[in-house]
Amino acid sequence: MSKPTAPLPPEVLEAFEQRRPIEAIRLLLASRASLSQQARPQPGSSATTPKPRTPQSGESINPGSGLSPGEEPNSSSAFWDWVVVALFAYLAYRLVEG
């Protein structure tokens, strides 16, 4: 489960109550920025960076592509499109000429 979101700071709530949404958003962004800077590790600390994860078998390399695992993307070929058009043109010519 995800952690519940923290309640809004009192100054943000007060700005909303006084119908000043732009100031409330500015205060909210400022408070979020200060929280993220506090959570960021200081340079020189012994924080380890995680190594990149390699996909396991059966797992898609590009999960945002919309394809199922093992599914190949459709490849369009203009050559075969023109072959079909030429075939229909030939058949129409034969039909008209008899």
ZAMARGU-4260 file (C-alpha; in steps of 0.2 Angstrom, whole numbers, plus 5000, padded with zeros to 4 digits):
<rodrens>
0) 5000/5000/5000 | 5006/5018/4997 | 5009/5030/5011 | 4994/5042/5015 | 4997/5059/5009
5) 5002/5072/5022 | 4989/5085/5026 | 4991/5103/5019 | 5001/5115/5029 | 4990/5127/5039
10) 4996/5143/5029 | 4990/5134/5013 | 4973/5130/5020 | 4972/5148/5026 | 4976/5155/5009
15) 4962/5144/5001 | 4949/5149/5014 | 4953/5167/5010 | 4950/5163/4992 | 4968/5166/4986
20) 4972/5150/4976 | 4987/5157/4967 | 4996/5161/4984 | 4990/5144/4991 | 4998/5135/4976
25) 5014/5145/4978 | 5015/5141/4997 | 5011/5123/4993 | 5025/5121/4980 | 5037/5130/4992
30) 5033/5118/5006 | 5035/5103/4995 | 5052/5109/4988 | 5058/5112/5006 | 5053/5094/5011
35) 5061/5086/4996 | 5077/5096/5000 | 5077/5089/5017 | 5074/5071/5011 | 5089/5072/4999
40) 5105/5064/5005 | 5119/5076/5008 | 5135/5075/4996 | 5148/5064/5003 | 5136/5053/5013
45) 5136/5034/5011 | 5120/5033/5002 | 5121/5019/4989 | 5114/5021/4972 | 5104/5006/4966
50) 5110/4997/4950 | 5099/4997/4935 | 5088/4982/4934 | 5088/4970/4919 | 5072/4963/4913
55) 5069/4944/4917 | 5063/4932/4904 | 5045/4935/4899 | 5046/4953/4904 | 5044/4966/4892
60) 5059/4978/4889 | 5048/4992/4884 | 5033/4991/4895 | 5025/5007/4888 | 5024/5001/4870
65) 5007/4993/4873 | 5012/4976/4867 | 5010/4959/4876 | 5026/4950/4881 | 5032/4941/4865
70) 5021/4950/4853 | 5030/4958/4838 | 5024/4975/4832 | 5016/4976/4815 | 5027/4981/4801
75) 5019/4990/4786 | 5026/4987/4769 | 5022/4999/4756 | 5028/4986/4743 | 5014/4974/4747
80) 5002/4988/4747 | 5007/4993/4729 | 5006/4974/4723 | 4988/4973/4729 | 4984/4989/4720
85) 4992/4983/4704 | 4983/4966/4705 | 4966/4975/4707 | 4970/4987/4693 | 4975/4972/4682
90) 4959/4962/4687 | 4948/4978/4683 | 4957/4980/4666 | 4953/4961/4662 | 4935/4963/4667
95) 4932/4978/4656 | 4941/4972/4641 | 4934/4954/4642
</rodrens>
